[in-house]
Amino acid sequence: MTTHATAAVEMKSWTEHTWDGRPHEEVTGPKQTTGTMTTTYTGDLEGTGELRFLMAYPDDESCDSVGHEVVTGVLAGREGTLVLRHVGDYRDGVARAEVTVVSAGGGLSGLRGTGRITWRHGEPGRFELDHAF
């Protein structure tokens, strides 16, 4: 049986640099960057996450991204760790990512699922995950 979970996501920290180590905002036009983000989840998923990502900017207004996030917390009354693969983009002030559970441990062992995260500029993100054990 598949269960639908939702949570608010709050960004706690963000770092992003170009391949040569410059802060991403100092380089204009097409570029590639790497970075980290830490998050907290509140709702059906309660926990903290650490995301490592790669981003490609075709211009100064948009980008595509891929990354993996390790989330430690509680989902469906089970405590453990899960790894989410993120594939997304940023357009018109909205960041979107499709997420897939690629592994899980502890009480979350056997978890599988897919979902999405949507962030509107200046607002907490919305996390949704359709999952089963």
VMD Tcl script that builds the backbone (N, CA, C; Angstrom):
set m [mol new atoms 399]
animate dup $m
set s [atomselect $m all]
$s set {name element resname resid chain x y z} {
  {N N MET 1 A 0.835 -1.178 0.000}
  {CA C MET 1 A 0.000 0.000 0.000}
  {C C MET 1 A 0.887 1.251 0.000}
  {N N THR 2 A 0.584 2.189 -0.886}
  {CA C THR 2 A 1.335 3.440 -0.991}
  {C C THR 2 A 0.695 4.497 -0.101}
  {N N THR 3 A 1.528 5.237 0.598}
  {CA C THR 3 A 1.100 6.319 1.477}
  {C C THR 3 A 1.654 7.639 0.947}
  {N N HIS 4 A 0.854 8.693 1.054}
  {CA C HIS 4 A 1.271 10.028 0.617}
  {C C HIS 4 A 1.672 10.835 1.850}
  {N N ALA 5 A 2.909 11.303 1.886}
  {CA C ALA 5 A 3.409 12.121 2.992}
  {C C ALA 5 A 3.677 13.535 2.496}
  {N N THR 6 A 3.456 14.520 3.368}
  {CA C THR 6 A 3.775 15.904 3.049}
  {C C THR 6 A 4.535 16.518 4.224}
  {N N ALA 7 A 5.344 17.515 3.922}
  {CA C ALA 7 A 6.073 18.229 4.969}
  {C C ALA 7 A 6.488 19.593 4.444}
  {N N ALA 8 A 6.667 20.522 5.361}
  {CA C ALA 8 A 7.291 21.807 5.029}
  {C C ALA 8 A 8.799 21.596 5.102}
  {N N VAL 9 A 9.525 22.270 4.208}
  {CA C VAL 9 A 10.986 22.176 4.186}
  {C C VAL 9 A 11.542 23.575 4.374}
  {N N GLU 10 A 12.438 23.729 5.344}
  {CA C GLU 10 A 13.067 25.027 5.578}
  {C C GLU 10 A 14.566 24.908 5.331}
  {N N MET 11 A 15.103 25.829 4.529}
  {CA C MET 11 A 16.534 25.862 4.269}
  {C C MET 11 A 17.240 26.503 5.462}
  {N N LYS 12 A 18.219 25.795 6.022}
  {CA C LYS 12 A 18.997 26.319 7.147}
  {C C LYS 12 A 20.315 26.919 6.691}
  {N N SER 13 A 20.915 26.351 5.635}
  {CA C SER 13 A 22.158 26.923 5.106}
  {C C SER 13 A 22.290 26.573 3.637}
  {N N TRP 14 A 23.079 27.391 2.918}
  {CA C TRP 14 A 23.284 27.210 1.486}
  {C C TRP 14 A 24.665 27.738 1.144}
  {N N THR 15 A 25.457 26.941 0.453}
  {CA C THR 15 A 26.715 27.413 -0.120}
  {C C THR 15 A 26.758 26.936 -1.562}
  {N N GLU 16 A 27.270 27.779 -2.451}
  {CA C GLU 16 A 27.341 27.433 -3.870}
  {C C GLU 16 A 28.520 28.167 -4.502}
  {N N HIS 17 A 29.353 27.410 -5.215}
  {CA C HIS 17 A 30.546 27.970 -5.861}
  {C C HIS 17 A 30.684 27.421 -7.270}
  {N N THR 18 A 31.333 28.217 -8.119}
  {CA C THR 18 A 31.669 27.730 -9.452}
  {C C THR 18 A 32.769 26.688 -9.317}
  {N N TRP 19 A 33.032 25.969 -10.414}
  {CA C TRP 19 A 34.037 24.905 -10.399}
  {C C TRP 19 A 35.391 25.417 -9.939}
  {N N ASP 20 A 35.712 26.678 -10.215}
  {CA C ASP 20 A 37.015 27.213 -9.819}
  {C C ASP 20 A 36.986 27.876 -8.441}
  {N N GLY 21 A 35.896 27.694 -7.684}
  {CA C GLY 21 A 35.828 28.142 -6.298}
  {C C GLY 21 A 35.274 29.528 -6.052}
  {N N ARG 22 A 34.852 30.235 -7.091}
  {CA C ARG 22 A 34.295 31.577 -6.891}
  {C C ARG 22 A 32.832 31.484 -6.440}
  {N N PRO 23 A 32.378 32.407 -5.589}
  {CA C PRO 23 A 30.964 32.434 -5.228}
  {C C PRO 23 A 30.107 32.532 -6.497}
  {N N HIS 24 A 29.051 31.748 -6.569}
  {CA C HIS 24 A 28.254 31.654 -7.798}
  {C C HIS 24 A 27.686 32.990 -8.259}
  {N N GLU 25 A 27.344 33.874 -7.330}
  {CA C GLU 25 A 26.732 35.149 -7.707}
  {C C GLU 25 A 27.740 36.116 -8.326}
  {N N GLU 26 A 29.043 35.837 -8.201}
  {CA C GLU 26 A 30.058 36.706 -8.795}
  {C C GLU 26 A 30.310 36.407 -10.273}
  {N N VAL 27 A 29.761 35.303 -10.775}
  {CA C VAL 27 A 29.991 34.899 -12.165}
  {C C VAL 27 A 28.671 35.025 -12.919}
  {N N THR 28 A 28.653 35.790 -13.993}
  {CA C THR 28 A 27.429 35.965 -14.765}
  {C C THR 28 A 27.467 35.104 -16.025}
  {N N GLY 29 A 26.282 34.887 -16.576}
  {CA C GLY 29 A 26.173 34.100 -17.801}
  {C C GLY 29 A 26.246 32.613 -17.529}
  {N N PRO 30 A 26.414 31.812 -18.580}
  {CA C PRO 30 A 26.466 30.357 -18.417}
  {C C PRO 30 A 27.587 29.938 -17.456}
  {N N LYS 31 A 27.261 28.988 -16.574}
  {CA C LYS 31 A 28.243 28.506 -15.603}
  {C C LYS 31 A 27.776 27.179 -15.021}
  {N N GLN 32 A 28.694 26.502 -14.362}
  {CA C GLN 32 A 28.389 25.290 -13.608}
  {C C GLN 32 A 28.845 25.517 -12.175}
  {N N THR 33 A 28.051 24.997 -11.218}
  {CA C THR 33 A 28.374 25.199 -9.810}
  {C C THR 33 A 28.187 23.899 -9.035}
  {N N THR 34 A 28.723 23.904 -7.843}
  {CA C THR 34 A 28.524 22.815 -6.901}
  {C C THR 34 A 28.191 23.439 -5.553}
  {N N GLY 35 A 27.455 22.713 -4.724}
  {CA C GLY 35 A 27.098 23.307 -3.452}
  {C C GLY 35 A 26.511 22.338 -2.460}
  {N N THR 36 A 26.163 22.891 -1.303}
  {CA C THR 36 A 25.522 22.139 -0.229}
  {C C THR 36 A 24.368 22.956 0.329}
  {N N MET 37 A 23.390 22.251 0.853}
  {CA C MET 37 A 22.260 22.881 1.524}
  {C C MET 37 A 21.876 21.996 2.699}
  {N N THR 38 A 21.587 22.601 3.856}
  {CA C THR 38 A 21.026 21.854 4.974}
  {C C THR 38 A 19.574 22.290 5.146}
  {N N THR 39 A 18.731 21.325 5.540}
  {CA C THR 39 A 17.288 21.559 5.616}
  {C C THR 39 A 16.707 20.957 6.882}
  {N N THR 40 A 15.507 21.422 7.230}
  {CA C THR 40 A 14.693 20.752 8.242}
  {C C THR 40 A 13.336 20.450 7.617}
  {N N TYR 41 A 12.786 19.299 7.966}
  {CA C TYR 41 A 11.478 18.855 7.501}
  {C C TYR 41 A 10.532 18.821 8.686}
  {N N THR 42 A 9.303 19.346 8.488}
  {CA C THR 42 A 8.295 19.363 9.541}
  {C C THR 42 A 6.968 18.919 8.940}
  {N N GLY 43 A 6.392 17.864 9.499}
  {CA C GLY 43 A 5.122 17.338 9.002}
  {C C GLY 43 A 5.141 15.829 9.073}
  {N N ASP 44 A 4.679 15.165 8.015}
  {CA C ASP 44 A 4.705 13.702 7.994}
  {C C ASP 44 A 6.132 13.169 8.034}
  {N N LEU 45 A 7.088 13.953 7.539}
  {CA C LEU 45 A 8.508 13.675 7.691}
  {C C LEU 45 A 9.064 14.719 8.637}
  {N N GLU 46 A 9.642 14.270 9.751}
  {CA C GLU 46 A 10.278 15.152 10.731}
  {C C GLU 46 A 11.756 14.822 10.738}
  {N N GLY 47 A 12.601 15.790 10.382}
  {CA C GLY 47 A 14.013 15.487 10.394}
  {C C GLY 47 A 14.859 16.581 9.792}
  {N N THR 48 A 16.127 16.236 9.564}
  {CA C THR 48 A 17.082 17.158 8.983}
  {C C THR 48 A 17.729 16.510 7.768}
  {N N GLY 49 A 18.132 17.341 6.812}
  {CA C GLY 49 A 18.754 16.829 5.603}
  {C C GLY 49 A 20.006 17.591 5.242}
  {N N GLU 50 A 20.900 16.911 4.529}
  {CA C GLU 50 A 22.084 17.553 3.963}
  {C C GLU 50 A 22.178 17.150 2.505}
  {N N LEU 51 A 22.099 18.152 1.633}
  {CA C LEU 51 A 22.056 17.949 0.184}
  {C C LEU 51 A 23.359 18.412 -0.444}
  {N N ARG 52 A 23.902 17.599 -1.334}
  {CA C ARG 52 A 25.042 17.966 -2.183}
  {C C ARG 52 A 24.510 18.018 -3.599}
  {N N PHE 53 A 24.820 19.099 -4.341}
  {CA C PHE 53 A 24.223 19.241 -5.662}
  {C C PHE 53 A 25.199 19.810 -6.680}
  {N N LEU 54 A 24.859 19.609 -7.957}
  {CA C LEU 54 A 25.534 20.210 -9.107}
  {C C LEU 54 A 24.482 20.994 -9.861}
  {N N MET 55 A 24.854 22.195 -10.331}
  {CA C MET 55 A 23.901 23.037 -11.048}
  {C C MET 55 A 24.533 23.543 -12.333}
  {N N ALA 56 A 23.728 23.644 -13.383}
  {CA C ALA 56 A 24.164 24.204 -14.658}
  {C C ALA 56 A 23.237 25.366 -14.997}
  {N N TYR 57 A 23.821 26.533 -15.195}
  {CA C TYR 57 A 23.087 27.751 -15.510}
  {C C TYR 57 A 23.270 28.087 -16.991}
  {N N PRO 58 A 22.213 28.076 -17.791}
  {CA C PRO 58 A 22.347 28.539 -19.169}
  {C C PRO 58 A 22.385 30.066 -19.249}
  {N N ASP 59 A 21.893 30.726 -18.189}
  {CA C ASP 59 A 21.836 32.184 -18.106}
  {C C ASP 59 A 21.780 32.571 -16.628}
  {N N ASP 60 A 21.578 33.834 -16.338}
  {CA C ASP 60 A 21.546 34.298 -14.946}
  {C C ASP 60 A 20.186 34.121 -14.271}
  {N N GLU 61 A 19.188 33.652 -14.988}
  {CA C GLU 61 A 17.825 33.580 -14.461}
  {C C GLU 61 A 17.313 32.169 -14.204}
  {N N SER 62 A 18.045 31.130 -14.631}
  {CA C SER 62 A 17.522 29.775 -14.502}
  {C C SER 62 A 18.676 28.784 -14.392}
  {N N CYS 63 A 18.351 27.563 -13.931}
  {CA C CYS 63 A 19.356 26.513 -13.864}
  {C C CYS 63 A 18.680 25.147 -13.791}
  {N N ASP 64 A 19.466 24.131 -14.062}
  {CA C ASP 64 A 19.072 22.735 -13.881}
  {C C ASP 64 A 19.985 22.162 -12.803}
  {N N SER 65 A 19.476 21.197 -12.018}
  {CA C SER 65 A 20.279 20.679 -10.914}
  {C C SER 65 A 20.060 19.187 -10.709}
  {N N VAL 66 A 21.074 18.554 -10.145}
  {CA C VAL 66 A 21.003 17.157 -9.707}
  {C C VAL 66 A 21.722 17.070 -8.374}
  {N N GLY 67 A 21.292 16.172 -7.513}
  {CA C GLY 67 A 21.968 16.026 -6.236}
  {C C GLY 67 A 21.426 14.865 -5.433}
  {N N HIS 68 A 22.076 14.616 -4.310}
  {CA C HIS 68 A 21.647 13.592 -3.357}
  {C C HIS 68 A 21.581 14.218 -1.969}
  {N N GLU 69 A 20.525 13.860 -1.247}
  {CA C GLU 69 A 20.312 14.386 0.100}
  {C C GLU 69 A 20.180 13.224 1.075}
  {N N VAL 70 A 20.915 13.301 2.176}
  {CA C VAL 70 A 20.775 12.341 3.267}
  {C C VAL 70 A 19.853 12.980 4.304}
  {N N VAL 71 A 18.723 12.336 4.566}
  {CA C VAL 71 A 17.743 12.848 5.523}
  {C C VAL 71 A 17.690 11.892 6.713}
  {N N THR 72 A 17.833 12.429 7.917}
  {CA C THR 72 A 17.746 11.648 9.141}
  {C C THR 72 A 16.518 12.120 9.896}
  {N N GLY 73 A 15.621 11.179 10.217}
  {CA C GLY 73 A 14.417 11.597 10.911}
  {C C GLY 73 A 13.407 10.489 11.069}
  {N N VAL 74 A 12.139 10.899 11.149}
  {CA C VAL 74 A 11.034 9.985 11.390}
  {C C VAL 74 A 9.996 10.146 10.288}
  {N N LEU 75 A 9.622 9.032 9.667}
  {CA C LEU 75 A 8.580 8.983 8.645}
  {C C LEU 75 A 7.686 7.794 8.966}
  {N N ALA 76 A 6.390 8.008 8.985}
  {CA C ALA 76 A 5.423 6.936 9.269}
  {C C ALA 76 A 5.740 6.230 10.590}
  {N N GLY 77 A 6.179 7.012 11.600}
  {CA C GLY 77 A 6.473 6.455 12.908}
  {C C GLY 77 A 7.757 5.649 12.984}
  {N N ARG 78 A 8.535 5.646 11.911}
  {CA C ARG 78 A 9.794 4.888 11.868}
  {C C ARG 78 A 10.970 5.854 11.812}
  {N N GLU 79 A 11.967 5.599 12.650}
  {CA C GLU 79 A 13.141 6.465 12.692}
  {C C GLU 79 A 14.278 5.833 11.898}
  {N N GLY 80 A 14.944 6.659 11.096}
  {CA C GLY 80 A 16.061 6.155 10.316}
  {C C GLY 80 A 16.618 7.212 9.395}
  {N N THR 81 A 17.316 6.731 8.374}
  {CA C THR 81 A 17.965 7.606 7.401}
  {C C THR 81 A 17.537 7.194 6.005}
  {N N LEU 82 A 17.304 8.186 5.143}
  {CA C LEU 82 A 17.000 7.888 3.750}
  {C C LEU 82 A 17.828 8.792 2.859}
  {N N VAL 83 A 18.113 8.310 1.662}
  {CA C VAL 83 A 18.842 9.096 0.680}
  {C C VAL 83 A 17.890 9.397 -0.466}
  {N N LEU 84 A 17.743 10.683 -0.771}
  {CA C LEU 84 A 16.888 11.141 -1.868}
  {C C LEU 84 A 17.745 11.628 -3.026}
  {N N ARG 85 A 17.425 11.171 -4.241}
  {CA C ARG 85 A 18.037 11.744 -5.443}
  {C C ARG 85 A 17.137 12.880 -5.898}
  {N N HIS 86 A 17.712 14.056 -6.131}
  {CA C HIS 86 A 16.990 15.236 -6.604}
  {C C HIS 86 A 17.350 15.496 -8.063}
  {N N VAL 87 A 16.367 15.713 -8.901}
  {CA C VAL 87 A 16.571 16.159 -10.282}
  {C C VAL 87 A 15.609 17.315 -10.483}
  {N N GLY 88 A 16.153 18.521 -10.715}
  {CA C GLY 88 A 15.248 19.655 -10.751}
  {C C GLY 88 A 15.736 20.819 -11.565}
  {N N ASP 89 A 15.040 21.947 -11.349}
  {CA C ASP 89 A 15.390 23.179 -12.040}
  {C C ASP 89 A 14.914 24.375 -11.238}
  {N N TYR 90 A 15.335 25.564 -11.684}
  {CA C TYR 90 A 14.889 26.825 -11.115}
  {C C TYR 90 A 14.475 27.715 -12.277}
  {N N ARG 91 A 13.208 28.128 -12.275}
  {CA C ARG 91 A 12.658 28.989 -13.323}
  {C C ARG 91 A 11.637 29.932 -12.698}
  {N N ASP 92 A 11.666 31.189 -13.098}
  {CA C ASP 92 A 10.653 32.170 -12.692}
  {C C ASP 92 A 10.446 32.228 -11.174}
  {N N GLY 93 A 11.532 32.147 -10.409}
  {CA C GLY 93 A 11.442 32.266 -8.955}
  {C C GLY 93 A 10.970 31.014 -8.235}
  {N N VAL 94 A 10.864 29.894 -8.937}
  {CA C VAL 94 A 10.413 28.644 -8.322}
  {C C VAL 94 A 11.438 27.542 -8.586}
  {N N ALA 95 A 11.875 26.904 -7.511}
  {CA C ALA 95 A 12.747 25.734 -7.629}
  {C C ALA 95 A 11.872 24.494 -7.489}
  {N N ARG 96 A 12.081 23.536 -8.385}
  {CA C ARG 96 A 11.318 22.284 -8.365}
  {C C ARG 96 A 12.288 21.127 -8.473}
  {N N ALA 97 A 11.990 20.041 -7.775}
  {CA C ALA 97 A 12.802 18.833 -7.909}
  {C C ALA 97 A 11.908 17.610 -7.798}
  {N N GLU 98 A 12.142 16.664 -8.672}
  {CA C GLU 98 A 11.565 15.329 -8.522}
  {C C GLU 98 A 12.534 14.571 -7.620}
  {N N VAL 99 A 12.016 13.852 -6.624}
  {CA C VAL 99 A 12.874 13.111 -5.706}
  {C C VAL 99 A 12.532 11.630 -5.773}
  {N N THR 100 A 13.566 10.818 -5.599}
  {CA C THR 100 A 13.423 9.365 -5.571}
  {C C THR 100 A 14.211 8.834 -4.381}
  {N N VAL 101 A 13.608 7.949 -3.600}
  {CA C VAL 101 A 14.340 7.292 -2.514}
  {C C VAL 101 A 15.291 6.287 -3.155}
  {N N VAL 102 A 16.595 6.466 -2.939}
  {CA C VAL 102 A 17.572 5.543 -3.523}
  {C C VAL 102 A 18.115 4.556 -2.495}
  {N N SER 103 A 17.996 4.866 -1.209}
  {CA C SER 103 A 18.348 3.916 -0.158}
  {C C SER 103 A 17.765 4.404 1.161}
  {N N ALA 104 A 17.669 3.485 2.118}
  {CA C ALA 104 A 17.144 3.831 3.438}
  {C C ALA 104 A 17.708 2.852 4.461}
  {N N GLY 105 A 17.885 3.334 5.692}
  {CA C GLY 105 A 18.437 2.490 6.735}
  {C C GLY 105 A 17.731 2.692 8.055}
  {N N GLY 106 A 18.122 1.903 9.042}
  {CA C GLY 106 A 17.482 1.942 10.353}
  {C C GLY 106 A 16.041 1.499 10.232}
  {N N GLY 107 A 15.148 2.168 10.927}
  {CA C GLY 107 A 13.734 1.836 10.874}
  {C C GLY 107 A 13.087 2.112 9.533}
  {N N LEU 108 A 13.786 2.808 8.643}
  {CA C LEU 108 A 13.252 3.104 7.310}
  {C C LEU 108 A 13.733 2.108 6.251}
  {N N SER 109 A 14.469 1.081 6.676}
  {CA C SER 109 A 14.935 0.062 5.723}
  {C C SER 109 A 13.764 -0.486 4.917}
  {N N GLY 110 A 13.984 -0.655 3.636}
  {CA C GLY 110 A 12.940 -1.156 2.743}
  {C C GLY 110 A 12.063 -0.071 2.153}
  {N N LEU 111 A 12.256 1.181 2.569}
  {CA C LEU 111 A 11.460 2.287 2.047}
  {C C LEU 111 A 11.750 2.495 0.566}
  {N N ARG 112 A 10.697 2.676 -0.212}
  {CA C ARG 112 A 10.830 3.079 -1.609}
  {C C ARG 112 A 9.779 4.156 -1.849}
  {N N GLY 113 A 10.090 5.047 -2.789}
  {CA C GLY 113 A 9.122 6.093 -3.069}
  {C C GLY 113 A 9.646 7.150 -4.010}
  {N N THR 114 A 8.700 7.945 -4.505}
  {CA C THR 114 A 9.004 9.074 -5.380}
  {C C THR 114 A 8.131 10.249 -4.967}
  {N N GLY 115 A 8.604 11.435 -5.292}
  {CA C GLY 115 A 7.829 12.618 -4.948}
  {C C GLY 115 A 8.418 13.866 -5.543}
  {N N ARG 116 A 8.202 14.977 -4.846}
  {CA C ARG 116 A 8.641 16.262 -5.366}
  {C C ARG 116 A 8.841 17.249 -4.224}
  {N N ILE 117 A 9.663 18.239 -4.500}
  {CA C ILE 117 A 9.828 19.388 -3.610}
  {C C ILE 117 A 9.651 20.633 -4.464}
  {N N THR 118 A 8.870 21.589 -3.966}
  {CA C THR 118 A 8.658 22.861 -4.655}
  {C C THR 118 A 8.995 23.987 -3.688}
  {N N TRP 119 A 9.852 24.910 -4.141}
  {CA C TRP 119 A 10.241 26.075 -3.347}
  {C C TRP 119 A 9.874 27.334 -4.122}
  {N N ARG 120 A 9.079 28.192 -3.546}
  {CA C ARG 120 A 8.834 29.509 -4.125}
  {C C ARG 120 A 9.740 30.484 -3.393}
  {N N HIS 121 A 10.351 31.392 -4.129}
  {CA C HIS 121 A 11.303 32.323 -3.538}
  {C C HIS 121 A 10.708 33.004 -2.303}
  {N N GLY 122 A 11.424 32.944 -1.183}
  {CA C GLY 122 A 11.006 33.600 0.049}
  {C C GLY 122 A 10.022 32.816 0.899}
  {N N GLU 123 A 9.662 31.592 0.491}
  {CA C GLU 123 A 8.707 30.774 1.248}
  {C C GLU 123 A 9.331 29.433 1.603}
  {N N PRO 124 A 8.810 28.764 2.650}
  {CA C PRO 124 A 9.263 27.400 2.919}
  {C C PRO 124 A 8.909 26.496 1.733}
  {N N GLY 125 A 9.673 25.446 1.573}
  {CA C GLY 125 A 9.377 24.489 0.513}
  {C C GLY 125 A 8.270 23.533 0.918}
  {N N ARG 126 A 7.707 22.869 -0.086}
  {CA C ARG 126 A 6.682 21.845 0.148}
  {C C ARG 126 A 7.225 20.520 -0.371}
  {N N PHE 127 A 7.274 19.526 0.510}
  {CA C PHE 127 A 7.760 18.186 0.203}
  {C C PHE 127 A 6.573 17.233 0.120}
  {N N GLU 128 A 6.552 16.396 -0.909}
  {CA C GLU 128 A 5.534 15.357 -1.050}
  {C C GLU 128 A 6.238 14.070 -1.439}
  {N N LEU 129 A 5.831 12.953 -0.823}
  {CA C LEU 129 A 6.440 11.665 -1.125}
  {C C LEU 129 A 5.375 10.577 -1.098}
  {N N ASP 130 A 5.232 9.851 -2.204}
  {CA C ASP 130 A 4.399 8.646 -2.258}
  {C C ASP 130 A 5.337 7.488 -1.960}
  {N N HIS 131 A 5.081 6.758 -0.875}
  {CA C HIS 131 A 6.037 5.747 -0.437}
  {C C HIS 131 A 5.380 4.481 0.091}
  {N N ALA 132 A 6.194 3.434 0.161}
  {CA C ALA 132 A 5.765 2.157 0.736}
  {C C ALA 132 A 6.991 1.475 1.305}
  {N N PHE 133 A 6.750 0.501 2.195}
  {CA C PHE 133 A 7.844 -0.291 2.769}
  {C C PHE 133 A 7.780 -1.707 2.233}
}
mol reanalyze $m
mol bondsrecalc $m
mol representation Tube
mol addrep $m
